[in-house]
Amino acid sequence: MANMSKVLVFQGDTMIKNILIAFDGSKNSIAAAEAGINLAELAGAFITVVYVAEVIPPYMVSDFAPIPGALGDMRNALLARAEEALATARKMAKGAGIGFETVVAEGNPSAEILRIAKEKNVDLLVLGSLGKTGLEKIMLGSVAEKLVRRSTVPMMVVPEKMD
């Protein structure tokens, strides 16, 4: 377990009981899951690990995917990738012996994470920093940046581990 102070498990007078971890299987999200799981161990908290499959709306690809069933195949591939990534998170949580659930959502990642956080009444959002730069950040913005701006729930943004 990382060196974390038990002071971190308190938000004002309220102990953190429900933690949402945004997870996509990347190095950043694995680092965030480790931090969130460590915190859950200290706090005795329950975690919800969320993977949001950003399914492309048909109107955006209709000219590029004229093959019947192509969109369904893309969706199935994205959902299979989500389940594969969540298998890693399940293994991590089981190894820590904490209560957890996994959720696969479809849609805009920041919107879905905020929706699920509200639905699950979470006390803390944990996610990895994405480190987008340049034009990609200007055009798309990072999920972490959008969540920091829009979340009403306290957040812990975890940088990728340095080797």
ZAZA-863547 format. One record per atom (N, C-alpha, C, O, CB): x, y, z. Coordinates in steps of 0.001 Angstrom, whole numbers, plus 500000, padded with zeros to 6 digits. Glycine has a CB too. Example, Ala and Ser with C-alpha at 12.3 -4.5 7.8 and 13.67 -1.06 7.14 Angstrom:
513190494310507800/512300495500507800/513200496700507800/514236496681508465/511308495527509046/512850497750507080/513670498940507140/512900500030507870/513409501138508039/514084499402505725/
END
This chain:
500849498816500000/500000500000500000/500885501234500000/501914501276500675/499039500005501221/500485502210499257/501223503472499192/501192504160500543/500325503883501372/500640504397498107/502136505054500760/502147505828501999/501093506914501912/501330507974501331/503547506440502268/499943506655502482/498856507633502462/498440507881503906/498317506949504701/497638507134501591/498233509117504223/497807509469505563/496319509242505719/495557509482504783/498160510916505877/495888508782506889/494460508584507134/493700509898507117/492474509901507005/494245507883508463/494405511009507226/493755512311507141/493076512460505786/492067513157505674/494772513448507367/493619511811504751/493058511921503414/491663511325503292/490950511641502339/493966511259502437/491257510487504211/489977509815504062/488809510621504612/487679510135504634/490026508485504739/489064511828505050/487992512648505588/487725513854504702/488649514477504177/488329513098506999/486470514167504548/486044515346503803/485205516140504788/484026515844504986/485234514978502469/485800517137505398/485093517844506464/484855516876507604/485794516256508104/483749518448505955/483612516744508017/483272515813509077/482790514471508539/482421513592509318/482219516415509966/482789514305507235/482224513104506626/483319512188506127/484204512602505378/481288513470505481/483250510950506546/484204509960506072/483826509548504649/482643509452504322/484244508725507018/484811509308503822/484573508883502451/484145507418502461/484874506549502942/485842509090501571/482952507156501923/482392505805501938/482226505220500544/482257504001500373/481062505811502641/482050506076499553/481839505623498176/482780506356497240/482764507584497161/480375505840497742/483599505594496532/484581506160495621/484289505666494213/484081504472494001/486023505788496050/484272506581493253/484146506213491848/485519506356491210/486159507402491313/483078507097491111/485961505294490550/487231505312489839/486935505227488348/486359504244487881/488162504142490302/487328506255487601/487196506239486146/488346505394485601/489505505618485951/487210507704485539/488026504429484751/489032503446484341/488905503139482864/487808502891482364/488899502158485159/490048503157482159/490035502769480749/491136501769480411/491341501438479243/490177503996479875/491846501286481433/492890500300481216/494250500879480883/495224500135480771/492484499396480139/494339502200480722/495622502838480419/496511502879481662/496054502622482775/495400504264479875/497787503205481454/498709503341482593/498185504371483596/498254504165484807/500119503747482102/497665505476483075/497137506520483965/495975506001484794/495899506271485992/496691507742483155/495070505260484170/493912504789484925/494302503678485896/493677503532486945/492821504295483971/495319502899485564/495803501881486506/496410502557487733/496185502117488860/496847500950485827/497183503630487514/497738504385488642/496613504978489495/496693504979490724/498678505509488135/495571505480488840/494424506034489576/493700504945490347/493293505156491490/493448506734488616/493537503781489731/492866502671490416/493664502237491642/493085501964492693/492673501477489457/494972502173491517/495810501815492673/495613502814493808/495450502426494965/497302501758492270/495628504092493473/495450505131494496/494053505051495111/493907505132496331/495683506532493890/493033504895494280/491663504808494778/491439503580495638/490749503648496655/490694504801493626/492017502461495239/491892501224496015/492621501356497344/492108500930498379/492445500023495221/493814501944497323/494539502169498582/493732503048499528/493656502777500726/495909502813498308/493139504086498991/492316504980499795/491091504245500340/490720504424501499/491883506198498967/490467503420499502/489305502644499933/489676501678501054/488891501471501979/488708501873498750/490861501088500977/491330500205502049/491435500970503366/490983500491504406/492696499583501683/492030502156503317/492188502961504523/490851503421505098/490665503449506314/493054504162504228/489934503777504219/488658504354504644/487583503301504882/486541503596505468/488173505341503612/487830502084504435/486785501077504484/485677501412503502/484509501117503753/486223500954505895/486040502028502383/485066502505501407/484781501455500343/485560500528500122/485560503786500753/483656501631499703/483216500825498566/483627501566497299/483545502793497248/481658500564498601/484071500828496267/484431501500495026/483535501049493878/483092499903493807/485894501238494687/483296501990492998/482625501724491725/483623502081490645/484050503231490538/481272502542491571/483995501092489841/484940501313488750/484131501458487474/483370500563487105/485988500143488637/484301502595486799/483495502921485622/484364503000484375/485384503688484350/482749504245485830/483944502291483356/484547502376482027/483488502959481110/482384502421481018/485057500968481511/483809504047480434/482861504646479495/483345504373478082/484403504847477669/482704506179479743/482551503601477348/482843503327475937/482274504478475127/481064504702475108/482240501944475468/483143505190474472/482724506337473678/482298505848472301/483062505894471337/483862507393473568/481059505382472239/480513504832471005/480239505982470042/479622506983470405/479214504007471278/480700505820468833/480567506877467825/479134506896467299/478625505868466853/481580506667466657/478481508060467347/477115508146466821/477078507842465318/477981508246464585/476526509544467091/476053507140464861/475979506759463443/476101507932462478/476700507784461413/474688506051463183/475546509099462824/475604510226461894/477026510703461650/477288511359460641/474771511370462416/477955510387462556/479337510832462385/480133509917461461/481158510328460918/480023510915463731/479675508689461280/480464507744460491/479678507115459347/480195506220458678/480997506661461383/478468507547459105/477638506891458092/478292506876456721/478154505894455992/476298507576458000/478999507934456349/479664507968455052/480922507112455021/481384506720453950/480011509389454689/481474506822456190/482723506074456272/482505504606456606/483443503813456523/483626506696457302/481296504231456978/481016502846457356/479775502341456624/478760502035457250/480826502726458886/479861502256455288/478689501855454522/478380500363454598/477337499930454107/478875502244453098/479253499578455196/479062498138455272/477990497832456315/478103498269457460/480393497418455615/476944497080455931/475897496731456905/476498496033458127/477325495130457999/474830495824456250/476071496464459297/476548495861460547/477850496419461063/478286496057462156/476703494411460364/478494497308460291/479802497826460716/479708498589462029/480577498446462889/480389498732459636/478668499396462196/478534500168463436/478308499251464627/478865499474465702/477382501172463324/477497498228464440/477271497251465510/478547496524465876/478816496271467051/476207496245465097/479339496187464858/480621495528465111/481562496439465888/482258495993466800/481274495102463793/481580497732465518/482424498699466236/481991498798467689/482825498798468595/482360500091465566/480678498882467910/480146498973469271/480524497733470072/480976497841471211/478612499147469246/480340496561469481/480680495316470177/482162495256470515/482533494783471589/480292494106469326/483007495726469617/484449495742469874/484787496684471027/485627496362471868/485216496159468608/484138497843471069/484375498795472162/483916498220473496/484600498377474507/483651500123471886/482771497561473506/482270496977474751/483127495794475205/483301495580476405/480819496530474575/483663495023474251/484578493934474591/485861494499475202/486398493941476160/484905493081473339/486349495610474642/487542496271475195/487270496755476623/488138496670477491/487972497465474295/486060497261476854/485687497716478201/485735496559479190/486301496694480275/484279498346478191/485150495432478828/485147494273479728/486549493758479988/486869493341481101/484292493156479151/487390493787478956/488785493358479108/489532494273480092/490262493799480963/489501493352477732/489340495566479942/489993496524480845/489476496347482268/490257496360483220/489755497976480367/488172496183482416/487592496048483754/488035494763484448/488015494697485677/486077496087483670/488431493750483697/488960492532484315/490203492868485147/490412492303486220/489300491466483230/491021493789484642/492206494237485395/491789494922486688/492352494651487748/493067495196484541/490807495806486601/490337496530487789/489718495568488803/489930495715490007/489311497613487391/488958494591488324/488347493600489230/489424492831489991/489313492606491197/487450492614488439/490464492433489266/491566491698489892/492235492547490971/492563492048492047/492602491270488833/492435493829490679/493063494734491646/492200494867492898/492712494792494015/493301496121491014/490900495064492718/489994495259493853/489854493977494670/489853494018495901/488615495725493363/489735492851493991/489637491564494704/490891491322495523/490818490858496661/489417490395493712/492056491641494937/493318491467495642/493406492312496904/494067491928497869/494462491803494730/492747493453496896/492758494342498063/491688493948499077/491703494417500215/492548495794497624/490767493091498667/489721492641499588/488691493706499925/488126493699501019/490343492157500848/488441494621498997/487457495675499265/486173495418498479/486174494678497495/488035497063498906/485080496036498925/483823495947498204/483884496784496946/484368497916496966/482659496390499085/483388496221495836/483448496958494580/482371496475493622/481788495403493786/484830496816493938/482133497304492621/481321496942491474/481951497579490254/482688498559490364/479836497388491651/481659497023489090/482126497625487851/480908498001487014/479874497335487048/483072496656487070/481063499084486267/479985499594485428/480566499934484060/481605500587483963/479298500844486077/479887499484483005/480220499908481654/479104500834481201/477927500475481231/480394498681480677/479489502023480783/478520502996480272/478904503332478836/480046503126478424/478476504293481165/477950503844478089/478195504268476714/477859505741476591/476837506198477104/477367503425475705/478723506485475909/478439507892475690/479649508763475894/480791508324475755/477344508342476593/479375510017476230/480428510990476493/481051510682477852/480337510668478855/479871512447476450/482370510432477918/482980510019479183/482724510957480357/482324510495481425/484441509884478995/482941512253480194/482763513145481346/481300513197481776/481013513189482973/483263514561481011/480376513249480827/478949513299481168/478509512018481866/477766512069482846/478102513526479906/478962510876481369/478565509600481974/479169509421483369/478505508918484275/478986508436481072/480418509828483539/481048509719484861/480298510579485867/480037510137486986/482538510140484798/479947511808485481/479187512683486386/477799512119486684/477329512201487818/479057514086485781/477145511549485681/475821510952485880/475889509789486861/475070509689487774/475239510476484543/476863508919486669/477000507748487537/477412508171488937/476941507593489917/478025506759486958/478283509169489051/478691509668490369/477477510158491152/477351509896492348/479729510805490225/476588510870490465/475376511359491128/474452510196491485/473926510131492597/474636512370490226/474260509294490552/473391508135490758/473862507271491927/473046506766492698/473329507296489487/475171507102492054/475752506255493102/476050507029494384/476499506449495373/477026505606492595/475802508334494367/476035509177495541/477467509026496068/477686508764497251/475030508830496648/478434509198495162/479831509013495557/480364510228496313/479890511352496146/480698508743494326/481350509966497135/481987511003497942/483270511527497295/483745512612497631/482293510466499332/483828510744496359/485104511106495742/485195510477494358/484857509308494169/486298510657496626/485659511272493387/485980510766492054/487493510617491962/488229511520492359/485433511717490927/487958509496491448/489388509271491261/489620508953489790/488964508080489222/489915508114492184/490554509664489182/490870509395487794/492304509765487500/492934510518488243/489929510148486870/492809509228486410/494159509549485980/494176510828485178/493199511184484520/494745508413485167/495293511506485240/495475512685484388/495775512167482995/496484511172482843/496631513636484918/495252512818481993/495424512318480638/496586512977479923/497146512403478989/494165512523479849/496958514182480352/498114514847479780/497996515207478316/499007515240477616/499283514005479959/496773515482477819/496646515901476429/497273517281476259/497223518123477156/495158515913475987/497859517485475097/498495518777474842/498139519265473445/497599518520472627/500027518677475004/498446520496473196/498339521064471860/496935521074471296/495958521285472015/499217520323470941/496851520840469985/495593520928469253/494550519949469779/493369520289469847/495834520678467782/494968518734470153/494022517736470650/493288518267471879/492078518079472002/494749516418470988/493997518920472779/493370519466473984/492438520623473633/491346520733474189/494442519932474985/492866521480472716/492037522628472330/490741522150471691/489670522687471977/492802523554471358/490835521138470824/489654520668470098/488759519778470952/487536519899470889/490078519916468857/489339518897471740/488556517907472459/488455518183473952/487412517953474565/489143516557472245/489532518672474528/489586518818475967/489765517445476586/489349516446476000/488315519512476508/490365517378477736/490548516079478378/489363515791479291/488688516702479770/491875516038479176/489132514528479516/488066514117480437/488359514695481820/487464515219482483/487942512554480502/489612514598482248/489968515118483573/489661516607483676/489105517064484674/491456514866483869/490021517354482653/489778518802482677/488283519106482747/487857519971483512/490394519470481435/487493518397481952/486041518611481974/485450518263483333/484581518973483838/485361517779480882/485917517180483919/485396516788485227/485776517785486312/484963518103487179/485903515408485600/486999518275486265/487426519269487262/486531520502487189/486173521078488216/488911519669487042/486173520901485979/485324522090485815/483876521834486224/483223522743486738/485365522563484371/483360520633486014/481926520388486171/481522519603487409/480350519620487787/481436519674484993/482447518926488042/482084518055489159/481717518842490412/482354519840490748/483224517109489470/480694518379491082/480350518933492395/480869518016493502/480691518288494689/478814519124492527/481512516930493087/482082515952494010/483594516180494079/484215516429493046/481750514483493561/484197516102495257/485657516232495329/486342515198494433/485843514090494233/486141516076496785/487501515596493903/488216514722492968/489663514540493384/490267515397494029/488150515286491550/490197513389492991/491621513143493111/492106512752491704/491729511705491177/491940512014494194/492938513601491116/493491513343489791/494912512832490006/495752513519490587/493465514640488873/495165511623489531/496427510938489792/497289510941488538/496841510505487477/496177509494490272/498534511434488649/499426511419487475/499920509997487212/499928509151488105/500634512380487684/500332509755485967/500912508460485626/502161508267486472/502903509218486718/501242508363484097/502393507039486916/503576506772487727/504835506978486917/504895506633485737/503539505356488287/505827507536487553/507124507755486921/507976506522487161/508024506000488274/507822509040487471/508647506060486120/509529504883486263/510867505278486821/511734504425487009/509723504175484922/
END
